[in-house]
Amino acid sequence: MTDNLKYTVEDGIGWIVLDRPERMNAFTFEMIDAWTAALVAARTDPEVRVVVVTGEGPAFCSGGDIVEMQDRLEQTPAQRKAELFERIERIPLTLEDLDKPVIAALNGVATGAGLDLALMCDLRVAAASARFAETYVNVGLVPGAGGAHFLPRLVGTAKALELFWTGDFIDAEEALRIGMVNRVVPDEALREEVTKLARKIARAPIQTVRMIKRAVLSGMRNDLRTNLDMISSHYAVVTAGEDHKAAVRRFAEQRAKKQD
């Protein structure tokens, strides 16, 4: 990894921690490469059942380091496109290949690409003090990390455009109201609550969890007939597995005991 991004595995949970608190976890390209590598490691590690992404210190991630952008102002359009597609955009593309659940634990401020990197996770749990903004417009940029894809799918087109065009901050409760985050918890309870959620998902049948994610994500871009054909195949696979058979047997045994 790198000194500014840590990856560890604990009790079936892969923890990706952005660790550059002195710069509000603004990412460098080295951090982006390490982030992608951590996701690949989680995908191929059978011990990892759930992934959690969070930040160290008072911020989740403030996006790309604006100071470092000065060094790239004279790059050609082709160079800028390549650095975006070949590095930063590797994260959403790698996430698309990762059918294990990914939770963003939003410990503080998330802005610009930092917010987009949270939006592309499957679930988001926010600390009560966290604040969010799509700040691209303030520096003359478009949402290049995938925000234009993910945000409208969460909050609707009109609200997404409002957030992109104004750059306004919203607090955690407003983010919950509009569907940007799943839960808001007290700051001091964030890690505990996220760990509890991750462990609950990790205890579920892994094949079922992964196939549900595949079905939902694929379903957003397929037609009904394709989706039904796909889910019937998933259904056939999971019903042949021992997790399903054991659960049905337990249910039948419990019902028989109640009837005795």
Secondary structure, DSSP 8 states (H G I E B T S, - for coil): -BTTEEEEEETTEEEEEE--GGGTT-B-HHHHHHHHHHHHHHHH-TT--EEEEEESTTEEE--B-HHHHGGGTT--HHHHHHHIIIIITHHHHHHHH--S-EEEEE-SEEETHHHHHHHTSSEEEEETT-EEE--GGGGT---TTTHHHHHHHHH-HHHHHHHHHH---EEHHHHHHHTS-SEEE-GGGHHHHHHHHHHHHHHS-HHHHHHHHHHHHHHTTS-HHHHHHHHHHHHHHHHTSHHHHHHHHHHHHHHHHHH-
